[in-house]
Amino acid sequence: MRRLSRKVGVVGLGYVGPPVALAFGKLGALAVGFDIDVSRVEELPLYFDRTLEATEAELRSLDMNVSANADDLRAADFFIVTVPTPIDAANQPDMSTVFAASRTVGKALKKGDIVVYESTVYPGATEEDCVPILERESGLKCGVDIYVGYSPERINPGDLEHRLESINKVVSGQDARTLEIVADVYGEVVTAGIHKAPSIRVAEAAKVIENTQRDLNIALINELALVFRPLDIDTSDVLAAAGTKWNFLKFTPGLVGGHCIGVDPYYLTHRAEREGYHPQVFLAGRRVNDQMGAWVARECVNRPARASVPER
Ligand SMILES: NC(=O)c1ccc[n+]([C@@H]2O[C@H](COP(=O)([O-])OP(=O)(O)OC[C@H]3O[C@@H](n4cnc5c(N)ncnc54)[C@H](O)[C@@H]3O)[C@@H](O)[C@H]2O)c1
């Protein structure tokens, strides 16, 4: 039964896009899921999601309209952009796909349409860098004819407990009316609750600091593990002891990878440096966490050798 009057177009069908498209599809509110990768739009109707985020049963349960033809986006009036935001070889934000997606969406926009970015970006990216593209491509004025919002994506691929519907969703809009519409639209699919951020910049910043904080905390524990090993101290014993204090934060050593945690501190740093501030802390975790893969590999190689030394 259709509850939403909005027709949603999801732009980018990687890890993040399909669950979003499915959620709105279940409400009968999905106009189209769009991707430039033809193989992607061919396999989803065959009930196969290479990311395993959408199950075969979920894909079979509804007729999800997917397309690689940008003209099909014109059927939507509420666009959700879920394209990748990696870093380049110099660890600088690579916003080229967000800008390309903005050009595509811009061409499909009509008066009254709303564009919400879910891709992780630095604070200010939506209004400073994406809005001019939308305006140029559409010939429409943002805040008068078209409107933007930002809602960070928090899914964790492979995590069956924390799904789009069950994660509290931060939403934002460029003005009070847009914020209410964006909150209402997401409120139809997210059962965990909606947090209305006071501005788009706040919502953008919230996403990158969540992961920067996590990166730094894990890096601290990783560095402790690096130090404790030659001291013959078991890090897990130390964490168990320290964890008995009421305000000790519980993190464990490990590898940090994926699309977000290792990338987002660079987005935050980029924006700080554009303001002339050179962060002392944001990237400190990166230096430690980036070497953990090699450290774990060395440990794996050395451990059997050590174990094979006969005890005296
Ligand atoms: N994967 C995660 O765990 C995760 C979690 C939270 C947030 N995010 C953020 O969400 C965003 C998307 O991440 P993802 O993991 O889904 O990316 P992804 O690389 O898995 O998929 C992106 C999809 O976008 C498509 N695409 C690229 N350019 C396009 C364009 N111009 N128009 C339409 N489609 C285009 C690609 O073909 C691909 O299918 C990123 O900003 C990421 O940081 C990701």
The ligand as an ORCA input file, in Angstrom:
! r2SCAN-3c Opt
* xyz 0 1
  N      29.800      0.562      2.004
  C      29.669      0.996      3.239
  O      29.884      0.282      4.191
  C      29.225      2.394      3.532
  C      28.676      2.673      4.776
  C      28.256      3.963      5.052
  C      28.441      4.951      4.089
  N      29.012      4.657      2.899
  C      29.169      5.723      1.929
  O      28.138      5.584      0.965
  C      28.627      5.956     -0.328
  C      28.438      4.801     -1.294
  O      29.232      3.739     -0.853
  P      29.120      2.277     -1.480
  O      29.926      1.410     -0.588
  O      27.711      1.925     -1.758
  O      29.887      2.492     -2.865
  P      30.138      1.373     -3.997
  O      31.458      1.666     -4.571
  O      29.835      0.024     -3.475
  O      28.973      1.618     -5.071
  C      28.720      2.764     -5.699
  C      27.875      2.519     -6.951
  O      27.747      3.797     -7.551
  C      27.836      3.608     -8.955
  N      28.208      4.872     -9.582
  C      29.433      5.433     -9.718
  N      29.337      6.612    -10.352
  C      28.021      6.807    -10.612
  C      27.293      7.835    -11.232
  N      27.907      8.919    -11.714
  N      25.954      7.703    -11.340
  C      25.326      6.613    -10.842
  N      25.969      5.596    -10.252
  C      27.302      5.698    -10.127
  C      28.858      2.506     -9.129
  O      28.741      1.885    -10.413
  C      28.515      1.583     -7.963
  O      27.600      0.567     -8.340
  C      30.082      6.371     -0.127
  O      30.154      7.746      0.074
  C      30.466      5.658      1.151
  O      31.496      6.340      1.838
  C      29.386      3.392      2.588
*
